[in-house]
């Protein structure tokens, strides 16, 4: 639930010893309204908040949490002991058992969190009830029935208007209200898709202008900076953010960095659900889930994201059909036949023509004819061919449907775009286009979680580092991020030592632990007690085989997939007459768009596929370490990482733990079942397995997808030190460049494989030019169609305005 700190009631301020200031503030408020809060009232509120914090510190599980009066009056302070120190009463659970201080504090905290969640639920229910009453919702109907009734009324009014019926002033007002309610209901439905998982988290926001992410009345809609002065988010087991501050300046592009599991993706979801304050003039879109499989053409799914345009296009089609029906009815009557539709009066016809003109003008105003060229350009940039863009998405993989979601977001151009690892489902060509598009064409604000250093370098103007529950702004280059992080770690270690030193001095002076902690935080002006710094170190160390007998040779190899619907009933040939050798000295990166055969070639080398012609020869002693995108399917989900490695390599538990820790899997997860690990944690188990194999050659297919920046850096260092061969498929340009790989481009050349001798930078430049050329061609074709459609629309409107069958001097 969302927990906002509420201002204390006046009688509570009075009990805190602020009767006179509170009274003076009330008189001033009576004269000047409630524009400002006097300094006396602020002091009283602060005193009340301190009293409330003291009350919570000494609260027991039952009596103290529920013992305050209805208006929040603080309880009596704890009794004084003989030595003058505060003595809290014995803490007990509901069965009368005495609790330790740690257990009591934990129980009180859990109860307080549950209380705040209950209050938040009550506030949301009250708000929903008030909204239902204000919009005229029937109290006896459940939400589903109420929405059905609203949609039926809206459809009835729209049909009447489309048919040329004259709406009364009351009906026009009702139509506007129903359209507004329908838009709100649609927005609420969209929010539910992002929001369900957030119910497990607790949220507290202080210093915000209004609840639930809304800007207070009177604030300018043009204020598009996102400012959250102080917020806290806690997961069920631990806090993620504590009194953190977030500011996103309009038009800036932010990279959100930090180790895995520190709440980066959770922050995006809270912003997308508007649970954190976002100005009402800022539309927010999070690219998180793939689109649902649909027979609708992919480019139409992108266009449908603009609901305003889609509604206008649908209304134009409906009006045109209704007018055609009315004309056909007149012809039937004139010929003495039974009409299939009702003939219109002159007034009805005039009203329909007027509305059609309004719709056409609205379509022109919103740039409806420029929409398809823009959508086609985006889809082409993301790797969609013309055939793919005009086909449905039901035949697409999850990765391609994620691209459709990304295309819809880029097409809508929200003021705040939230991206969570946007490059994970893209090939290198699409990543290069996306970097260029966001860096040169994007006008709104971006907040992106990414481990791709090249993407962050090309796109982001600012960096935000998440660590220890706080968000630190960094305006420098991503290439200096490591230096910044080391400085932050050093400062955190220094602050920790300061806290511990002062705590020891205060306790030595006779203060009990809780009072010493509060006094220490006050003197050092720090919000919370820091945990002991734990250096986040990851080391990817791969040991190669001692012998040099491992090699793979391809001799006159060809491969083709069997005929299917996608290949037009013909076999789809990818490679022919391939001959090359991979051994312990090879450093090769496979490039090319998705579908060009990169993964297929890797599987041929690994022995997972057999060639349709030629031979793949492998050394008898070859050990090939293969990391691929579907590694999870090969892990035994019912075993722990330690048990899996011990069984696979006949090693002791300590040795298995050493390798798991070296690749960044913390000790708490060494003995739990792998089915309970995240994708990133499972990836680290696979890397540990590869290291223990001591392979001659490492075959890595998108190895960075589940890693944070620190781990990607460690992977780069580990592969540079590896003495064996490397065959790499990756969208990460920095990884390819750092390893100084020879670039093999799939899908080009007579054999289906071309060696790029000019280097990666030249390949990158060529790809950007090629992708941009394809995008321009796709947009140009769509522009021609759009121009024809616009001309036809204007011509239809011209004839409609001229009259029916030559009436009023016009002809149909």
Order of alpha helices (4+ residues) and beta strands (2+ residues): beta-alpha-alpha-alpha-alpha-beta-beta-alpha-alpha-alpha-beta-beta-beta-beta-alpha-beta-alpha-alpha-alpha-alpha-alpha-alpha-beta-alpha-beta-alpha-beta-beta-alpha-alpha-beta-beta-beta-alpha-beta-beta-alpha-alpha-alpha-beta-alpha-beta-alpha-beta-beta-alpha
